Amino acid sequence: MADLEQLKQKYAPVLEMFTKLAPYGAQLEAVDLDGEKLHIKGTVPSKVAANRIWDKIKAADPSYSDLHHEVGTTGPDEQPVTIKSGDTLSAICLLFYGSANKYPEVAKANGVDANNIPVGKTIQLPVLT
């Protein structure tokens, strides 16, 4: 019989990513057992956020054979982010892309200076490969 707590521990980075993305609209709706598999159900606000969840799933187990996932996207491909005091583009990129070094691509896509984005400005995080 599958051990729920053991599976939750294995996929903890996936669950943690839902928590980190919650301020941007991600919602974790269910974490339970589906037969012998961990069942994770949730929604994310964009394809960018969905790709980050997928990165975490594949890092936990590339075959994810013990996981039944239902992750839906509620919005567009791009992820809107409104800059808050203390935000840096590199920190935002680390959260959404797993690499702080994506910031030049994001700055270019938005036509902004990566080191001088005003608080309150909304940028769009594009789907990057």
N, C-alpha and C positions, 0 to 999 in steps of 0.2 A: 504494500500500500504506500502511496506517495505521502511524503511528509511535508505538510504545508509550510511549516516554519523553515525547514531546510531549503525548500524551493524559493521562498521569499528572500532568504539570505543570499542565495545564488543570484537572484535577479534584483537584489537591492539597488544596484546602480540605476536600473530602469525606473524603479519606484521613486528613487531620489530625484531623478531627472524630471519626473512629473511634478514633484514638489517645487523644484527650482523654476519650472516653467509655469507654475500656477499663477503668478502675478501677471503673466502675459496671456492667460486664458486657457491653459491646460487644466483638464479635470480628470482625476482618477476616479472611476466609478465603481470598480469591483476588483478585488484581489482575493481569489478563492481557488478551490480545487475543481477541476473538470476531469473527473476520472483520475487518471494518473498524472495529469498535467496541471501546472499552475495556470490559472486563468487570469489574465489582466485585461480589463476593459477600461477604455478612457477615450477622451477626445483631446485634440490639440488644435491650436488656432491656425496653423499653416503647414505647408509642405516642409518648410525649413525646420519647424519644430518636430514634425513627424520623422524627418530624416535623422534628427538628433536622438530621438527615442530608438529608432532602428539601429543607430550606431551602438547604443548601450546594450540592446538585445544581442547583437552579433558579438560584442565584446564579451558578454557573459557566457555565451555558448553559440558558436557559429552555426550549429545545426538546429539550435533551439527546439530540439525534439521533445522536450518536456515542458513546452510552453504553448498555451493556446492564447493568442493575443487578438484583441479586437481594438485597434487604435484607429479612430476615425478623425478626419480633418474637417473642421467646421468653417474654414476660410480659404483664402487664396494661397497661391504658391509662396508669395513673399510674406515676411513677418514684419509688421509695423512695430517700431519701438520708439517710445517717446523718451527723450533724454532727460534724466533726472540729475540733480546735483550729486556730484561724486562719480557719475558714470564715466567710463572710458570706453572708447570703441573697441579696444583690445579685450576688455573684460566681457563686453557684450558678445564679441566674436568667439571668445572662449566658451561661453555658455551655449550659444546656438550652433557653433560649428566644431567645437572641440579643439580649436586652435586660435590663439590670440593673433597669429600672423595673418589672418584673413582680413584684418582691418583695412589695408590699402585697397583691396577689391571692393569692400563695402563703401568706403569713402568715395571711391571713383564712381561707383554705381549711383551714389546719391549726390554727387557734385559738391561734396563738403570737404573742408580741411579736417582731417582726422584728429588734429590736436586742438580744434577750436569749434566744437559743435555747441551751439547755445542750448542752455537748459530750456526745455519745453518744445524743442524741435522734434518732429516725428520723422524718422528715417525708415526706409524699407530695406530689410535684409533680404537680398536675393538668394535664390537657390544657387549654390556654388558646387562645383564638382571637385 
